[in-house]
Amino acid sequence: MDEQETPIASTQRAEEAARRNWILVKNRRKRYLETHPEYFGPSLELADPILYDRLVCWLDAQALDS
């Protein structure tokens, strides 16, 4: 006899799938940045200095939280 999947098990399965997808996206972005180092060239800072500073501060804060 087949067991019915409980709502908790279904939710856990969905969360695991979402986490796997998030990791795949993160790895894909990381791989792109590793293969295209020119993406973070000096021209990035000059395009919008205020936005650049905000992103750097935000990423630094994220790195400290990890």
HELIX and SHEET records of a PDB file:
HELIX    1   1 PRO A    7  THR A   35  1                                  29    
HELIX    2   2 PRO A   37  PHE A   40  5                                   4    
HELIX    3   3 PRO A   42  ALA A   47  1                                   6    
HELIX    4   4 PRO A   49  ASP A   65  1                                  17    
END                                                                             
